[in-house]
Amino acid sequence: MPRYEYRCRACGDTFELSRPMSESSAPADCPQGHADTVKLLSTVAVTGSGAAAPPAPASGGGCCGGGCCG
């Protein structure tokens, strides 16, 4: 379930809530009981496994590289 970050306009606290995407824009009360909150824009960094793609063959192999297109 996605986590959304909110900031309370009354006390300035920030907090997170886990809720379904369908409820992402629903109002959220701050833990101190204030109702005047705003959802913060979150940025997410997605990284791969760190493995590089295998290098292309130097010569030969493949249709046009191997001379099979005659």
GUVO-648735 format. One record per residue: residue in one letter; residue number from 0; chain; x, z, y of N, C-alpha, C, O, CB in turn. Coordinates in pm, whole numbers. Glycine has a CB too. Example, Ala and Ser with C-alpha at 12.3 -4.5 7.8 and 13.67 -1.06 7.14 Angstrom:
# GUVO-648735
{res=a&n=0&chain=A&n.east=1319&n.up=780&n.north=-569&ca.east=1230&ca.up=780&ca.north=-450&c.east=1320&c.up=780&c.north=-330&o.east=1424&o.up=846&o.north=-332&cb.east=1131&cb.up=905&cb.north=-447}
{res=s&n=1&chain=A&n.east=1285&n.up=708&n.north=-225&ca.east=1367&ca.up=714&ca.north=-106&c.east=1290&c.up=787&c.north=3&o.east=1341&o.up=804&o.north=114&cb.east=1408&cb.up=572&cb.north=-60}
# end
This chain:
# GUVO-648735
{res=m&n=0&chain=A&n.east=85&n.up=0&n.north=-117&ca.east=0&ca.up=0&ca.north=0&c.east=90&c.up=0&c.north=124&o.east=187&o.up=76&o.north=130&cb.east=-97&cb.up=123&cb.north=-1}
{res=p&n=1&chain=A&n.east=60&n.up=-84&n.north=223&ca.east=144&ca.up=-92&ca.north=343&c.east=139&c.up=37&c.north=426&o.east=40&o.up=111&o.north=426&cb.east=100&cb.up=-210&cb.north=429}
{res=r&n=2&chain=A&n.east=249&n.up=61&n.north=497&ca.east=256&ca.up=176&ca.north=588&c.east=254&c.up=122&c.north=731&o.east=322&o.up=25&o.north=763&cb.east=387&cb.up=264&cb.north=562}
{res=y&n=3&chain=A&n.east=176&n.up=186&n.north=815&ca.east=164&ca.up=147&ca.north=954&c.east=209&c.up=263&c.north=1042&o.east=183&o.up=379&o.north=1011&cb.east=19&cb.up=104&cb.north=988}
{res=e&n=4&chain=A&n.east=276&n.up=230&n.north=1152&ca.east=327&ca.up=332&ca.north=1244&c.east=239&c.up=334&c.north=1369&o.east=202&o.up=230&o.north=1422&cb.east=475&cb.up=306&cb.north=1280}
{res=y&n=5&chain=A&n.east=207&n.up=455&n.north=1414&ca.east=121&ca.up=475&ca.north=1530&c.east=190&c.up=570&c.north=1627&o.east=276&o.up=649&o.north=1588&cb.east=-18&cb.up=530&cb.north=1489}
{res=r&n=6&chain=A&n.east=151&n.up=560&n.north=1755&ca.east=199&ca.up=654&ca.north=1856&c.east=78&c.up=712&c.north=1927&o.east=-15&o.up=640&o.north=1964&cb.east=296&cb.up=584&cb.north=1957}
{res=c&n=7&chain=A&n.east=81&n.up=844&n.north=1946&ca.east=-26&ca.up=914&ca.north=2015&c.east=-1&c.up=905&c.north=2164&o.east=107&o.up=940&o.north=2211&cb.east=-35&cb.up=1063&cb.north=1969}
{res=r&n=8&chain=A&n.east=-100&n.up=859&n.north=2239&ca.east=-85&ca.up=849&ca.north=2384&c.east=-97&c.up=986&c.north=2451&o.east=-47&o.up=1004&o.north=2562&cb.east=-190&cb.up=754&cb.north=2440}
{res=a&n=9&chain=A&n.east=-163&n.up=1079&n.north=2386&ca.east=-182&ca.up=1212&ca.north=2445&c.east=-56&c.up=1298&c.north=2436&o.east=-16&o.up=1359&o.north=2535&cb.east=-297&cb.up=1284&cb.north=2376}
{res=c&n=10&chain=A&n.east=8&n.up=1303&n.north=2318&ca.east=124&ca.up=1392&ca.north=2301&c.east=256&c.up=1317&c.north=2281&o.east=362&o.up=1378&o.north=2286&cb.east=101&cb.up=1483&cb.north=2183}
{res=g&n=11&chain=A&n.east=251&n.up=1184&n.north=2259&ca.east=372&ca.up=1105&ca.north=2244&c.east=431&c.up=1102&c.north=2104&o.east=530&o.up=1033&o.north=2081&cb.east=474&cb.up=1155&cb.north=2336}
{res=d&n=12&chain=A&n.east=373&n.up=1177&n.north=2010&ca.east=424&ca.up=1178&ca.north=1873&c.east=403&c.up=1042&c.north=1806&o.east=305&o.up=972&o.north=1835&cb.east=356&cb.up=1289&cb.north=1790}
{res=t&n=13&chain=A&n.east=495&n.up=1005&n.north=1718&ca.east=476&ca.up=887&ca.north=1634&c.east=455&c.up=935&c.north=1491&o.east=511&o.up=1036&o.north=1449&cb.east=598&cb.up=789&cb.north=1644}
{res=f&n=14&chain=A&n.east=374&n.up=861&n.north=1417&ca.east=344&ca.up=898&ca.north=1279&c.east=310&c.up=772&c.north=1200&o.east=279&o.up=668&o.north=1258&cb.east=227&cb.up=1000&cb.north=1272}
{res=e&n=15&chain=A&n.east=317&n.up=783&n.north=1069&ca.east=288&ca.up=671&ca.north=979&c.east=169&c.up=704&c.north=892&o.east=145&o.up=819&o.north=858&cb.east=410&cb.up=637&cb.north=892}
{res=l&n=16&chain=A&n.east=94&n.up=600&n.north=858&ca.east=-18&ca.up=612&ca.north=765&c.east=-8&c.up=501&c.north=662&o.east=23&o.up=387&o.north=696&cb.east=-154&cb.up=607&cb.north=839}
{res=s&n=17&chain=A&n.east=-35&n.up=534&n.north=537&ca.east=-49&ca.up=433&ca.north=432&c.east=-197&c.up=402&c.north=421&o.east=-279&o.up=491&o.north=397&cb.east=11&cb.up=482&cb.north=294}
{res=r&n=18&chain=A&n.east=-230&n.up=275&n.north=438&ca.east=-370&ca.up=235&ca.north=428&c.east=-377&c.up=88&c.north=389&o.east=-281&o.up=13&o.north=409&cb.east=-446&cb.up=260&cb.north=562}
{res=p&n=19&chain=A&n.east=-490&n.up=46&n.north=332&ca.east=-504&ca.up=-95&ca.north=293&c.east=-495&c.up=-187&c.north=415&o.east=-525&o.up=-145&o.north=527&cb.east=-638&cb.up=-116&cb.north=220}
{res=m&n=20&chain=A&n.east=-453&n.up=-310&n.north=394&ca.east=-442&ca.up=-406&ca.north=503&c.east=-576&c.up=-426&c.north=573&o.east=-580&o.up=-451&o.north=694&cb.east=-389&cb.up=-540&cb.north=450}
{res=s&n=21&chain=A&n.east=-684&n.up=-415&n.north=500&ca.east=-817&ca.up=-434&ca.north=558&c.east=-850&c.up=-326&c.north=660&o.east=-941&o.up=-343&o.north=741&cb.east=-923&cb.up=-436&cb.north=449}
{res=e&n=22&chain=A&n.east=-777&n.up=-213&n.north=658&ca.east=-801&ca.up=-104&ca.north=752&c.east=-687&c.up=-90&c.north=854&o.east=-679&o.up=10&o.north=924&cb.east=-817&cb.up=27&cb.north=676}
{res=s&n=23&chain=A&n.east=-601&n.up=-191&n.north=863&ca.east=-483&ca.up=-181&ca.north=949&c.east=-518&c.up=-164&c.north=1097&o.east=-442&o.up=-101&o.north=1170&cb.east=-397&cb.up=-302&cb.north=932}
{res=s&n=24&chain=A&n.east=-629&n.up=-219&n.north=1142&ca.east=-664&ca.up=-207&ca.north=1283&c.east=-767&c.up=-98&c.north=1309&o.east=-814&o.up=-83&o.north=1422&cb.east=-717&cb.up=-339&cb.north=1334}
{res=a&n=25&chain=A&n.east=-802&n.up=-21&n.north=1207&ca.east=-898&ca.up=89&ca.north=1224&c.east=-833&c.up=201&c.north=1306&o.east=-711&o.up=219&o.north=1298&cb.east=-946&cb.up=144&cb.north=1086}
{res=p&n=26&chain=A&n.east=-911&n.up=275&n.north=1384&ca.east=-854&ca.up=386&ca.north=1462&c.east=-787&c.up=489&c.north=1371&o.east=-827&o.up=509&o.north=1257&cb.east=-963&cb.up=454&cb.north=1547}
{res=a&n=27&chain=A&n.east=-683&n.up=555&n.north=1425&ca.east=-611&ca.up=658&ca.north=1350&c.east=-592&c.up=779&c.north=1440&o.east=-543&o.up=766&o.north=1552&cb.east=-474&cb.up=604&cb.north=1298}
{res=d&n=28&chain=A&n.east=-630&n.up=896&n.north=1392&ca.east=-609&ca.up=1021&ca.north=1467&c.east=-467&c.up=1070&c.north=1442&o.east=-415&o.up=1060&o.north=1331&cb.east=-713&cb.up=1129&cb.north=1427}
{res=c&n=29&chain=A&n.east=-405&n.up=1124&n.north=1546&ca.east=-270&ca.up=1179&ca.north=1530&c.east=-278&c.up=1311&c.north=1453&o.east=-384&o.up=1375&o.north=1452&cb.east=-202&cb.up=1199&cb.north=1668}
{res=p&n=30&chain=A&n.east=-169&n.up=1353&n.north=1391&ca.east=-170&ca.up=1478&ca.north=1315&c.east=-205&c.up=1600&c.north=1400&o.east=-246&o.up=1703&o.north=1345&cb.east=-35&cb.up=1498&cb.north=1251}
{res=q&n=31&chain=A&n.east=-189&n.up=1591&n.north=1533&ca.east=-222&ca.up=1702&ca.north=1622&c.east=-371&c.up=1702&c.north=1659&o.east=-418&o.up=1791&o.north=1730&cb.east=-136&cb.up=1695&cb.north=1749}
{res=g&n=32&chain=A&n.east=-446&n.up=1600&n.north=1609&ca.east=-590&ca.up=1595&ca.north=1633&c.east=-634&c.up=1506&c.north=1749&o.east=-753&o.up=1498&o.north=1778&cb.east=-640&cb.up=1731&cb.north=1658}
{res=h&n=33&chain=A&n.east=-540&n.up=1440&n.north=1815&ca.east=-576&ca.up=1350&ca.north=1925&c.east=-624&c.up=1216&c.north=1871&o.east=-574&o.up=1168&o.north=1769&cb.east=-456&cb.up=1329&cb.north=2021}
{res=a&n=34&chain=A&n.east=-721&n.up=1156&n.north=1940&ca.east=-777&ca.up=1030&ca.north=1893&c.east=-722&c.up=909&c.north=1969&o.east=-744&o.up=796&o.north=1926&cb.east=-928&cb.up=1032&cb.north=1905}
{res=d&n=35&chain=A&n.east=-651&n.up=929&n.north=2078&ca.east=-600&ca.up=819&ca.north=2160&c.east=-465&c.up=774&c.north=2107&o.east=-360&o.up=819&o.north=2154&cb.east=-590&cb.up=862&cb.north=2308}
{res=t&n=36&chain=A&n.east=-468&n.up=685&n.north=2009&ca.east=-345&ca.up=637&ca.north=1946&c.east=-337&c.up=485&c.north=1955&o.east=-438&o.up=418&o.north=1978&cb.east=-337&cb.up=682&cb.north=1799}
{res=v&n=37&chain=A&n.east=-219&n.up=433&n.north=1937&ca.east=-197&ca.up=289&ca.north=1938&c.east=-107&c.up=254&c.north=1819&o.east=-11&o.up=326&o.north=1790&cb.east=-133&cb.up=242&cb.north=2073}
{res=k&n=38&chain=A&n.east=-139&n.up=143&n.north=1753&ca.east=-57&ca.up=97&ca.north=1640&c.east=66&c.up=27&c.north=1697&o.east=56&o.up=-58&o.north=1785&cb.east=-137&cb.up=1&cb.north=1546}
{res=l&n=39&chain=A&n.east=183&n.up=64&n.north=1645&ca.east=308&ca.up=6&ca.north=1692&c.east=341&c.up=-120&c.north=1614&o.east=304&o.up=-134&o.north=1498&cb.east=422&cb.up=107&cb.north=1678}
{res=l&n=40&chain=A&n.east=409&n.up=-211&n.north=1680&ca.east=454&ca.up=-333&ca.north=1615&c.east=578&c.up=-300&c.north=1534&o.east=677&o.up=-252&o.north=1590&cb.east=483&cb.up=-445&cb.north=1719}
{res=s&n=41&chain=A&n.east=575&n.up=-325&n.north=1407&ca.east=688&ca.up=-296&ca.north=1319&c.east=759&c.up=-426&c.north=1285&o.east=696&o.up=-529&o.north=1265&cb.east=642&cb.up=-223&cb.north=1191}
{res=t&n=42&chain=A&n.east=889&n.up=-418&n.north=1278&ca.east=967&ca.up=-532&ca.north=1233&c.east=1028&c.up=-496&c.north=1098&o.east=1076&o.up=-384&o.north=1078&cb.east=1078&cb.up=-570&cb.north=1336}
{res=v&n=43&chain=A&n.east=1025&n.up=-589&n.north=1008&ca.east=1074&ca.up=-565&ca.north=873&c.east=1185&c.up=-664&c.north=845&o.east=1169&o.up=-784&o.north=867&cb.east=960&cb.up=-577&cb.north=768}
{res=a&n=44&chain=A&n.east=1296&n.up=-616&n.north=797&ca.east=1406&ca.up=-703&ca.north=757&c.east=1399&c.up=-723&c.north=607&o.east=1399&o.up=-628&o.north=530&cb.east=1544&cb.up=-644&cb.north=800}
{res=v&n=45&chain=A&n.east=1393&n.up=-848&n.north=567&ca.east=1389&ca.up=-880&ca.north=425&c.east=1524&c.up=-942&c.north=390&o.east=1566&o.up=-1042&o.north=449&cb.east=1269&cb.up=-976&cb.north=390}
{res=t&n=46&chain=A&n.east=1589&n.up=-883&n.north=293&ca.east=1718&ca.up=-936&ca.north=252&c.east=1711&c.up=-978&c.north=106&o.east=1630&o.up=-926&o.north=28&cb.east=1830&cb.up=-831&cb.north=273}
{res=g&n=47&chain=A&n.east=1797&n.up=-1073&n.north=70&ca.east=1802&ca.up=-1119&ca.north=-68&c.east=1889&c.up=-1027&c.north=-152&o.east=1926&o.up=-917&o.north=-109&cb.east=1854&cb.up=-1262&cb.north=-76}
{res=s&n=48&chain=A&n.east=1922&n.up=-1073&n.north=-270&ca.east=2002&ca.up=-992&ca.north=-362&c.east=2149&c.up=-994&c.north=-325&o.east=2228&o.up=-918&o.north=-382&cb.east=1983&cb.up=-1042&cb.north=-504}
{res=g&n=49&chain=A&n.east=2186&n.up=-1079&n.north=-232&ca.east=2327&ca.up=-1087&ca.north=-193&c.east=2406&c.up=-1187&c.north=-275&o.east=2521&o.up=-1215&o.north=-243&cb.east=2390&cb.up=-952&cb.north=-204}
{res=a&n=50&chain=A&n.east=2347&n.up=-1243&n.north=-379&ca.east=2416&ca.up=-1341&ca.north=-461&c.east=2410&c.up=-1478&c.north=-393&o.east=2304&o.up=-1521&o.north=-349&cb.east=2354&cb.up=-1347&cb.north=-603}
{res=a&n=51&chain=A&n.east=2523&n.up=-1544&n.north=-386&ca.east=2529&ca.up=-1676&ca.north=-326&c.east=2482&c.up=-1780&c.north=-427&o.east=2489&o.up=-1760&o.north=-548&cb.east=2672&cb.up=-1708&cb.north=-276}
{res=a&n=52&chain=A&n.east=2433&n.up=-1891&n.north=-375&ca.east=2392&ca.up=-2002&ca.north=-462&c.east=2517&c.up=-2059&c.north=-530&o.east=2625&o.up=-2058&o.north=-470&cb.east=2315&cb.up=-2114&cb.north=-381}
{res=p&n=53&chain=A&n.east=2503&n.up=-2108&n.north=-651&ca.east=2620&ca.up=-2166&ca.north=-719&c.east=2669&c.up=-2289&c.north=-644&o.east=2588&o.up=-2364&o.north=-589&cb.east=2587&cb.up=-2201&cb.north=-865}
{res=p&n=54&chain=A&n.east=2799&n.up=-2312&n.north=-641&ca.east=2852&ca.up=-2429&ca.north=-569&c.east=2813&c.up=-2559&c.north=-639&o.east=2794&o.up=-2564&o.north=-760&cb.east=3004&cb.up=-2420&cb.north=-558}
{res=a&n=55&chain=A&n.east=2802&n.up=-2664&n.north=-558&ca.east=2769&ca.up=-2797&ca.north=-613&c.east=2891&c.up=-2850&c.north=-689&o.east=3005&o.up=-2821&o.north=-652&cb.east=2726&cb.up=-2896&cb.north=-499}
{res=p&n=56&chain=A&n.east=2867&n.up=-2928&n.north=-794&ca.east=2980&ca.up=-2984&ca.north=-868&c.east=3062&c.up=-3077&c.north=-779&o.east=3007&o.up=-3148&o.north=-695&cb.east=2930&cb.up=-3060&cb.north=-992}
{res=a&n=57&chain=A&n.east=3195&n.up=-3078&n.north=-798&ca.east=3285&ca.up=-3160&ca.north=-717&c.east=3266&c.up=-3308&c.north=-744&o.east=3268&o.up=-3388&o.north=-650&cb.east=3430&cb.up=-3121&cb.north=-743}
{res=s&n=58&chain=A&n.east=3246&n.up=-3345&n.north=-868&ca.east=3223&ca.up=-3483&ca.north=-901&c.east=3154&c.up=-3491&c.north=-1037&o.east=3158&o.up=-3396&o.north=-1115&cb.east=3355&cb.up=-3564&cb.north=-901}
{res=g&n=59&chain=A&n.east=3093&n.up=-3604&n.north=-1062&ca.east=3023&ca.up=-3622&ca.north=-1189&c.east=2894&c.up=-3544&c.north=-1191&o.east=2862&o.up=-3476&o.north=-1094&cb.east=3111&cb.up=-3579&cb.north=-1305}
{res=g&n=60&chain=A&n.east=2821&n.up=-3554&n.north=-1298&ca.east=2694&ca.up=-3485&ca.north=-1311&c.east=2589&c.up=-3545&c.north=-1219&o.east=2624&o.up=-3608&o.north=-1119&cb.east=2711&cb.up=-3337&cb.north=-1281}
{res=g&n=61&chain=A&n.east=2467&n.up=-3526&n.north=-1250&ca.east=2359&ca.up=-3579&ca.north=-1168&c.east=2351&c.up=-3731&c.north=-1179&o.east=2445&o.up=-3795&o.north=-1226&cb.east=2378&cb.up=-3538&cb.north=-1022}
{res=c&n=62&chain=A&n.east=2242&n.up=-3786&n.north=-1137&ca.east=2220&ca.up=-3929&ca.north=-1152&c.east=2317&c.up=-4012&c.north=-1069&o.east=2392&o.up=-4093&o.north=-1124&cb.east=2079&cb.up=-3964&cb.north=-1114}
{res=c&n=63&chain=A&n.east=2316&n.up=-3994&n.north=-940&ca.east=2401&ca.up=-4080&ca.north=-855&c.east=2547&c.up=-4037&c.north=-857&o.east=2634&o.up=-4120&o.north=-834&cb.east=2350&cb.up=-4078&cb.north=-711}
{res=g&n=64&chain=A&n.east=2574&n.up=-3912&n.north=-884&ca.east=2713&ca.up=-3868&ca.north=-889&c.east=2782&c.up=-3906&c.north=-1018&o.east=2905&o.up=-3915&o.north=-1023&cb.east=2719&cb.up=-3718&cb.north=-870}
{res=g&n=65&chain=A&n.east=2705&n.up=-3930&n.north=-1125&ca.east=2764&ca.up=-3960&ca.north=-1253&c.east=2768&c.up=-4108&c.north=-1287&o.east=2816&o.up=-4145&o.north=-1394&cb.east=2692&cb.up=-3887&cb.north=-1358}
{res=g&n=66&chain=A&n.east=2718&n.up=-4192&n.north=-1199&ca.east=2726&ca.up=-4335&ca.north=-1221&c.east=2619&c.up=-4389&c.north=-1315&o.east=2636&o.up=-4498&o.north=-1369&cb.east=2859&cb.up=-4371&cb.north=-1274}
{res=c&n=67&chain=A&n.east=2510&n.up=-4316&n.north=-1338&ca.east=2409&ca.up=-4363&ca.north=-1430&c.east=2303&c.up=-4449&c.north=-1361&o.east=2210&o.up=-4494&o.north=-1428&cb.east=2343&cb.up=-4246&cb.north=-1498}
{res=c&n=68&chain=A&n.east=2315&n.up=-4474&n.north=-1232&ca.east=2214&ca.up=-4550&ca.north=-1157&c.east=2245&c.up=-4697&c.north=-1156&o.east=2181&o.up=-4772&o.north=-1082&cb.east=2204&cb.up=-4499&cb.north=-1014}
{res=g&n=69&chain=A&n.east=2333&n.up=-4739&n.north=-1231&ca.east=2383&ca.up=-4869&ca.north=-1249&c.east=2339&c.up=-4983&c.north=-1182&o.east=2390&o.up=-5092&o.north=-1206&cb.east=2371&cb.up=-4896&cb.north=-1361}
# end
